[in-house]
């Protein structure tokens, strides 16, 4: 089971006043892990990375995919509009 990580920060503005902000750390997966968890083909995920269609970072020779953004991409599809 995978968990997302959230941190709540409390900022002291003035005496008695505080402000809270939450930071969610993205769940990054290798292409292989993403393929295994979603059933999507490894080569298709690699192609989406190379085309910059999904949110990812390249760390050395590895691509790390933002898993939650990838799921959003699968749910919404490509946003390009057909011309013609």
C-alpha positions as CSV (number, residue, x, y, z in Angstrom):
1,X,0.0,0.0,0.0
2,X,1.3,3.4,-0.9
3,X,0.9,6.6,1.2
4,X,1.2,10.2,0.3
5,X,3.2,12.3,2.7
6,X,1.8,15.5,4.1
7,X,3.5,18.0,6.4
8,X,1.6,20.7,8.2
9,X,3.7,23.7,9.0
10,X,2.7,26.3,11.6
11,X,3.9,29.8,11.1
12,X,3.9,32.3,13.9
13,X,2.9,35.6,12.4
14,X,2.4,37.8,15.5
15,X,1.8,36.9,19.1
16,X,-1.3,34.7,19.2
17,X,-1.8,34.5,15.5
18,X,-0.7,31.4,13.6
19,X,-1.1,30.3,10.0
20,X,-1.0,26.6,8.9
21,X,0.0,25.4,5.5
22,X,0.1,21.8,4.2
23,X,2.8,20.5,1.8
24,X,2.1,17.3,-0.1
25,X,5.2,15.5,-1.3
26,X,4.5,13.9,-4.6
27,X,4.7,10.1,-5.0
28,X,7.5,9.5,-7.5
29,X,7.8,6.2,-9.2
30,X,10.2,4.8,-11.8
31,X,8.7,3.9,-15.1
32,X,8.9,0.2,-14.2
33,X,7.0,0.8,-10.9
34,X,4.4,2.9,-12.7
35,X,3.9,0.2,-15.3
36,X,3.6,-2.5,-12.6
37,X,1.1,-0.5,-10.5
38,X,-1.1,0.6,-13.4
39,X,-0.8,-2.2,-16.0
40,X,0.2,0.4,-18.6
41,X,3.0,-0.7,-20.9
42,X,6.6,0.4,-20.0
43,X,7.3,1.6,-23.5
44,X,4.2,3.7,-23.6
45,X,5.1,5.4,-20.3
46,X,8.6,6.0,-21.6
47,X,7.2,7.6,-24.8
48,X,4.9,9.9,-22.8
49,X,7.9,11.0,-20.8
50,X,10.0,11.7,-23.9
51,X,7.0,13.7,-25.4
52,X,6.7,15.6,-22.1
53,X,3.0,14.6,-21.9
54,X,3.2,13.5,-18.3
55,X,4.9,15.1,-15.2
56,X,8.3,13.5,-14.6
57,X,11.9,14.3,-13.7
58,X,15.0,12.7,-15.1
59,X,17.5,11.6,-12.5
60,X,20.6,10.5,-14.3
61,X,19.4,7.9,-16.7
62,X,16.2,7.2,-14.8
63,X,12.8,8.8,-15.3
64,X,10.8,9.4,-12.2
65,X,7.1,9.8,-12.8
66,X,4.8,11.8,-10.6
67,X,2.3,8.9,-10.0
68,X,-0.7,11.0,-9.0
69,X,-0.3,13.3,-12.0
70,X,0.0,10.2,-14.2
71,X,-3.3,8.9,-12.9
72,X,-4.8,12.3,-13.6
73,X,-3.5,12.1,-17.1
74,X,-5.0,8.7,-17.6
75,X,-8.4,9.9,-16.3
76,X,-8.4,13.1,-18.5
77,X,-6.4,12.1,-21.5
78,X,-4.5,14.3,-23.9
79,X,-5.9,17.9,-23.9
80,X,-4.9,18.6,-27.5
81,X,-7.7,19.8,-29.7
82,X,-8.3,18.4,-33.2
83,X,-7.8,20.9,-36.0
84,X,-10.1,20.6,-39.0
